[in-house]
Amino acid sequence: MTVAATVTSPLPVHAAEVACSQAWAALGAPSASVVISTFRRAAYLRELVAALEALRAPAGGGVEAVIVDNGSGDATWPTLVELALTTSLALAVVRVEANRGPGGGRNVGLALARAELVAFTDDDCLPTPGWLEGVATCFADPAVDVVQGRVAPDPAQEAVMGAWDHTVAVGGPTPFFETSNVAYRRSAVLSVGGFDEDDPLTSRQAGGRAFGEDALLGWRVVEAGGARAWAGDSVVHHRCVPSTYLGLLRSYRWLEGMPGLAGRSAVVRASLYRRVFLNSQTAKVDLALVGIGASLVLRRTWPLAAAAPWVRMRWPDAVHRVRGRRRAPAYLVGRFVVEAYGAAAFLRGSIRHRRVVL
């Protein structure tokens, strides 16, 4: 068993306590740093650290991890300290007294990271062993400053996830630079000031949820001249997080900020489907809404055919989520209400930010 040593100085800005594993000091100069900000998910941390322990280091060095307790005020900090005491991983754990949002937590972790390659993931994710190898290969190109990788639902949980549970899939480059799987040159992040903790768009969204801080960091790095790359073989599994129908419905409120994000990021604007829609999926939702509205106004059924593209898109997922075709129509109705609520959030945001995104 290793013994943790508490670091008293210097502490990262806003950090109250830092504890490090014995392997942290022994590692010296790591080839990659993993930074994670966690908030009230103590039950996920042991499996997360086990996944980090299994990471294969890029050639020429070792892997370190920094996990920030972002003002949880629960069992998170004792759990992290215990993990630092027992892990073979080069691990530093940091406690922040007041939650600073995910961007602020990551900035605290970045202050302790020692490698030039800094990879971010989230507390509800599980990196696969080869995650950092593909990322490091992309950084062999000196022009590349940011690398995105693939995110897939945890296969052990996907088969049994509930109808309204939450997970994430990223199958190709996106304009949002999701921190579930993204890596940067540390120097590039520092040169643009790290994650912006004070931007009114990203720090105070509807529902109290921070939004878009990862997209804006990626955009600022690209705007500063950094090239971006895609590492398709660098995979992170995202947990299937339990949720309820009302919880899923409320989560769609954050879409109100999307038009503002498009106004800030040229990468987001360039990705819009037909320059107006977030993607082809939201276009199908809007088409279905127009068809339903026309059906009600005209008192005819034929406009409902406009909903067919959306039904075709969602039907396979509906069958999978409810384990069969019999209950799939009811699921589709509930899902459409959620996505219609999201469309309303887009509309409110378009008015508020004076940029149309649907």
C-alpha positions as CSV (number, residue, x, y, z in Angstrom):
1,M,0.0,0.0,0.0
2,T,1.3,3.5,-0.9
3,V,1.2,6.4,1.5
4,A,-0.2,9.8,0.5
5,A,1.7,12.9,1.2
6,T,-0.3,16.1,1.7
7,V,1.0,19.1,-0.3
8,T,0.8,22.3,1.7
9,S,2.4,24.8,-0.8
10,P,2.0,25.9,-3.4
11,L,-1.8,25.2,-3.7
12,P,-3.6,25.9,-6.9
13,V,-5.8,29.0,-6.8
14,H,-9.0,28.4,-4.9
15,A,-7.9,25.0,-3.6
16,A,-8.3,24.2,0.1
17,E,-6.4,20.9,0.3
18,V,-4.3,18.7,-2.0
19,A,-3.2,15.1,-1.4
20,C,-0.9,13.1,-3.6
21,S,-0.1,9.4,-3.9
22,Q,3.4,8.2,-3.4
23,A,3.6,7.4,-7.1
24,W,2.9,11.1,-7.9
25,A,6.2,12.2,-6.5
26,A,8.1,9.2,-7.9
27,L,6.9,9.8,-11.5
28,G,8.8,12.9,-12.0
29,A,8.0,14.1,-15.6
30,P,4.9,12.5,-16.9
31,S,4.1,12.2,-20.6
32,A,0.4,12.8,-20.1
33,S,-1.9,14.4,-17.5
34,V,-5.5,13.5,-17.0
35,V,-7.7,16.2,-15.4
36,I,-11.2,15.5,-14.0
37,S,-13.5,17.8,-12.1
38,T,-16.0,15.9,-10.0
39,F,-19.1,17.0,-8.1
40,R,-21.1,14.7,-5.7
41,R,-20.4,11.5,-7.5
42,A,-18.4,9.7,-4.8
43,A,-19.9,6.3,-5.9
44,Y,-18.3,6.6,-9.3
45,L,-14.8,7.4,-8.2
46,R,-13.4,3.9,-7.3
47,E,-14.2,2.5,-10.7
48,L,-12.9,5.7,-12.4
49,V,-9.6,5.5,-10.7
50,A,-9.4,1.8,-11.6
51,A,-9.8,2.7,-15.2
52,L,-7.1,5.4,-14.9
53,E,-4.8,2.8,-13.3
54,A,-5.2,0.6,-16.4
55,L,-4.2,3.4,-18.9
56,R,-1.3,2.6,-21.1
57,A,1.2,5.5,-21.1
58,P,2.2,7.1,-24.3
59,A,5.8,6.3,-25.3
60,G,8.4,8.1,-23.4
61,G,6.8,8.6,-20.0
62,G,4.1,7.8,-17.5
63,V,0.5,8.9,-16.8
64,E,-0.6,11.1,-13.9
65,A,-4.1,12.1,-13.0
66,V,-5.6,15.1,-11.1
67,I,-9.1,14.8,-9.7
68,V,-10.7,18.0,-8.3
69,D,-13.5,17.8,-5.7
70,N,-15.4,20.8,-6.9
71,G,-17.1,21.8,-3.7
72,S,-19.1,18.6,-3.2
73,G,-19.5,18.8,0.5
74,D,-20.3,15.1,0.8
75,A,-18.3,11.8,0.8
76,T,-16.3,12.8,-2.3
77,W,-13.3,14.2,-0.5
78,P,-12.8,11.4,2.0
79,T,-13.2,8.9,-0.9
80,L,-10.6,10.7,-3.0
81,V,-8.1,10.9,-0.1
82,E,-8.6,7.1,0.5
83,L,-7.9,6.5,-3.1
84,A,-4.8,8.6,-3.1
85,L,-3.6,6.5,-0.1
86,T,-4.1,3.1,-1.9
87,T,-3.6,3.6,-5.6
88,S,-0.6,2.7,-7.7
89,L,-1.5,5.6,-10.0
90,A,0.4,8.9,-9.9
91,L,-2.7,10.7,-8.5
92,A,-3.2,14.2,-7.0
93,V,-6.6,15.0,-5.5
94,V,-7.7,18.5,-4.8
95,R,-10.5,19.9,-2.7
96,V,-12.2,23.2,-3.6
97,E,-14.5,24.6,-0.9
98,A,-17.1,26.3,-3.2
99,N,-18.2,24.9,-6.5
100,R,-16.8,26.9,-9.4
101,G,-18.6,25.2,-12.2
102,P,-16.9,22.5,-14.3
103,G,-14.6,25.0,-16.0
104,G,-13.4,26.4,-12.7
105,G,-12.8,22.9,-11.4
106,R,-10.7,21.9,-14.4
107,N,-8.7,25.1,-14.1
108,V,-7.7,24.1,-10.6
109,G,-6.7,20.7,-11.9
110,L,-4.8,22.2,-14.8
111,A,-2.7,24.2,-12.3
112,L,-1.3,20.9,-10.9
113,A,-0.9,19.1,-14.1
114,R,2.7,18.7,-15.1
115,A,2.6,17.2,-18.6
116,E,2.4,19.1,-21.9
117,L,-0.3,16.7,-23.1
118,V,-3.4,17.3,-20.9
119,A,-6.4,15.1,-21.4
120,F,-9.8,15.8,-20.0
121,T,-12.6,13.4,-19.1
122,D,-15.6,13.5,-16.8
123,D,-16.5,11.8,-13.5
124,D,-19.2,9.8,-15.2
125,C,-16.8,8.4,-17.8
126,L,-14.5,5.4,-17.9
127,P,-11.5,5.7,-20.3
128,T,-10.4,2.5,-22.1
129,P,-6.7,1.4,-21.6
130,G,-5.5,2.7,-25.0
131,W,-7.2,6.1,-24.7
132,L,-4.0,8.2,-24.4
133,E,-2.0,6.3,-27.0
134,G,-4.0,7.5,-30.0
135,V,-4.2,11.0,-28.6
136,A,-0.5,11.2,-28.3
137,T,-0.1,10.0,-31.9
138,C,-2.1,13.0,-33.1
139,F,0.1,15.4,-31.1
140,A,3.1,14.1,-33.0
141,D,2.0,16.8,-35.6
142,P,3.4,20.0,-34.1
143,A,0.5,22.0,-35.5
144,V,-2.1,20.1,-33.6
145,D,-3.2,21.7,-30.3
146,V,-6.5,19.9,-29.6
147,V,-7.6,16.3,-30.1
148,Q,-11.0,14.9,-29.8
149,G,-11.8,11.2,-29.3
150,R,-14.7,8.8,-29.5
151,V,-17.3,8.6,-26.7
152,A,-19.5,5.5,-26.5
153,P,-22.1,4.4,-23.9
154,D,-20.6,1.9,-21.4
155,P,-21.4,-1.4,-23.0
156,A,-21.8,-3.1,-19.6
157,Q,-24.7,-0.7,-18.8
158,E,-26.2,0.1,-22.2
159,A,-28.0,-3.2,-22.4
160,V,-29.9,-2.6,-19.2
161,M,-30.3,1.2,-19.1
162,G,-33.8,2.6,-18.4
163,A,-36.0,4.3,-20.9
164,W,-35.0,7.8,-19.7
165,D,-31.5,7.2,-18.4
166,H,-28.8,9.5,-19.8
167,T,-25.6,8.7,-21.7
168,V,-23.4,10.3,-24.3
169,A,-22.1,9.2,-27.7
170,V,-19.6,11.2,-29.8
171,G,-18.8,9.4,-33.1
172,G,-16.8,12.1,-34.9
173,P,-15.3,15.6,-34.5
174,T,-17.8,18.1,-33.1
175,P,-17.7,21.8,-32.6
176,F,-18.3,21.4,-28.9
177,F,-15.0,19.9,-27.8
178,E,-16.8,17.8,-25.2
179,T,-14.7,17.2,-22.1
180,S,-15.8,13.6,-21.9
181,N,-12.9,13.0,-24.3
182,V,-10.7,15.9,-25.4
183,A,-7.0,16.7,-25.0
184,Y,-4.9,19.8,-25.4
185,R,-1.4,21.0,-25.4
186,R,-1.1,22.5,-22.0
187,S,0.7,25.6,-23.4
188,A,-2.1,26.2,-25.9
189,V,-4.7,26.1,-23.1
190,L,-2.7,28.5,-20.9
191,S,-2.1,30.9,-23.7
192,V,-5.8,31.5,-24.1
193,G,-6.4,31.7,-20.3
194,G,-7.9,28.3,-19.6
195,F,-11.6,27.7,-19.2
196,D,-13.5,31.0,-18.8
197,E,-15.2,31.0,-15.4
198,D,-16.9,34.4,-15.7
199,D,-18.5,34.3,-19.1
200,P,-22.3,35.0,-18.5
201,L,-23.3,32.7,-21.4
202,T,-21.5,29.6,-20.0
203,S,-21.7,30.1,-16.3
204,R,-25.3,31.0,-15.6
205,Q,-27.6,29.0,-17.9
206,A,-31.3,28.1,-17.4
207,G,-31.7,25.5,-14.7
208,G,-28.5,26.4,-13.0
209,R,-26.4,24.2,-15.3
210,A,-23.1,25.4,-16.7
211,F,-23.0,25.1,-20.4
212,G,-20.6,25.5,-23.3
213,E,-17.4,26.3,-21.4
214,D,-15.7,23.4,-23.2
215,A,-16.9,24.5,-26.6
216,L,-15.6,28.0,-26.1
217,L,-12.2,26.8,-24.9
218,G,-11.8,24.7,-28.0
219,W,-12.9,27.6,-30.2
220,R,-10.4,30.0,-28.6
221,V,-7.5,27.5,-29.1
222,V,-8.5,27.0,-32.8
223,E,-9.0,30.8,-33.2
224,A,-5.4,31.3,-31.9
225,G,-4.1,29.1,-34.7
226,G,-4.1,25.6,-33.2
227,A,-5.1,22.8,-35.5
228,R,-7.6,20.2,-34.4
229,A,-7.5,16.4,-34.9
230,W,-9.7,13.3,-34.4
231,A,-8.5,10.2,-32.6
232,G,-11.2,7.6,-33.5
233,D,-9.4,4.8,-31.7
234,S,-9.1,6.7,-28.4
235,V,-12.3,5.6,-26.7
236,V,-13.9,6.7,-23.5
237,H,-17.0,5.0,-22.2
238,H,-19.8,7.1,-20.8
239,R,-21.8,5.7,-18.0
240,C,-25.6,5.3,-18.4
241,V,-26.6,7.7,-15.6
242,P,-30.0,7.0,-14.0
243,S,-32.6,9.6,-14.7
244,T,-36.4,10.1,-14.8
245,Y,-38.6,11.5,-17.5
246,L,-39.0,14.8,-15.7
247,G,-35.2,14.9,-15.1
248,L,-34.6,14.4,-18.8
249,L,-37.2,17.1,-19.7
250,R,-35.6,19.6,-17.4
251,S,-32.2,18.9,-18.8
252,Y,-33.3,20.2,-22.2
253,R,-33.5,23.8,-20.8
254,W,-29.8,24.3,-21.4
255,L,-30.5,24.3,-25.2
256,E,-31.6,27.9,-24.7
257,G,-27.9,28.9,-24.6
258,M,-27.1,27.2,-28.0
259,P,-27.8,30.3,-30.2
260,G,-25.5,32.3,-28.0
261,L,-22.8,29.7,-28.3
262,A,-23.2,29.8,-32.1
263,G,-22.7,33.6,-31.9
264,R,-19.5,33.2,-30.0
265,S,-17.9,30.2,-31.9
266,A,-17.2,30.1,-35.6
267,V,-16.7,26.4,-35.3
268,V,-20.3,26.0,-34.0
269,R,-21.6,28.3,-36.7
270,A,-19.8,26.3,-39.5
271,S,-21.3,23.1,-38.2
272,L,-25.0,24.2,-38.4
273,Y,-27.2,22.1,-40.6
274,R,-28.4,24.3,-43.5
275,R,-27.0,27.3,-41.5
276,V,-30.0,27.3,-39.1
277,F,-30.5,23.9,-37.5
278,L,-28.2,22.5,-34.8
279,N,-28.1,19.3,-36.8
280,S,-30.3,17.1,-39.0
281,Q,-32.0,15.6,-36.0
282,T,-33.4,19.0,-34.7
283,A,-34.5,19.8,-38.3
284,K,-36.6,16.6,-38.2
285,V,-38.2,17.6,-34.9
286,D,-39.1,21.0,-36.3
287,L,-40.5,19.5,-39.5
288,A,-42.7,17.2,-37.3
289,L,-43.9,20.2,-35.3
290,V,-44.8,22.0,-38.5
291,G,-46.7,19.0,-39.7
292,I,-48.6,18.6,-36.4
293,G,-49.4,22.3,-36.4
294,A,-50.7,22.2,-40.0
295,S,-52.8,19.2,-39.2
296,L,-54.5,21.0,-36.3
297,V,-55.1,24.2,-38.4
298,L,-56.3,22.4,-41.5
299,R,-58.1,19.6,-39.7
300,R,-56.6,17.1,-42.0
301,T,-54.3,14.1,-41.3
302,W,-52.1,14.3,-44.3
303,P,-49.7,16.9,-42.8
304,L,-48.8,14.4,-40.1
305,A,-46.6,12.7,-42.8
306,A,-44.1,15.4,-42.0
307,A,-43.4,13.5,-38.7
308,A,-42.3,10.4,-40.6
309,P,-38.6,11.3,-40.8
310,W,-38.4,11.9,-37.1
311,V,-40.2,8.6,-36.3
312,R,-37.9,6.7,-38.6
313,M,-34.9,8.3,-36.8
314,R,-36.1,7.5,-33.3
315,W,-37.8,4.1,-33.8
316,P,-34.7,1.9,-33.4
317,D,-33.7,3.7,-30.2
318,A,-37.3,3.4,-28.9
319,V,-37.4,-0.4,-29.5
320,H,-34.0,-0.7,-27.7
321,R,-35.0,1.5,-24.8
322,V,-38.2,-0.3,-23.9
323,R,-37.0,-3.8,-25.0
324,G,-39.5,-4.4,-27.8
325,R,-42.0,-2.9,-30.3
326,R,-45.1,-3.1,-28.2
327,R,-44.2,-0.2,-25.9
328,A,-42.2,1.7,-28.4
329,P,-45.0,4.0,-29.6
330,A,-45.7,5.3,-26.0
331,Y,-42.0,5.9,-25.6
332,L,-41.9,7.9,-28.9
333,V,-44.7,10.1,-27.7
334,G,-42.8,10.9,-24.5
335,R,-39.6,11.4,-26.4
336,F,-41.3,13.8,-28.8
337,V,-42.6,15.9,-26.0
338,V,-39.0,16.2,-24.7
339,E,-37.6,17.2,-28.0
340,A,-40.5,19.7,-28.6
341,Y,-39.6,21.2,-25.3
342,G,-36.0,21.5,-26.6
343,A,-37.3,23.2,-29.8
344,A,-39.0,25.8,-27.6
345,A,-35.7,26.3,-25.7
346,F,-34.0,26.9,-29.1
347,L,-36.6,29.5,-30.0
348,R,-36.3,31.3,-26.7
349,G,-32.6,31.4,-27.1
350,S,-32.8,32.6,-30.6
351,I,-34.8,35.6,-29.5
352,R,-32.6,36.2,-26.5
353,H,-29.3,36.0,-28.4
354,R,-30.6,37.4,-31.7
355,R,-29.3,34.5,-33.6
356,V,-31.5,31.8,-35.1
357,V,-30.6,28.3,-34.2
358,L,-33.3,25.7,-34.3
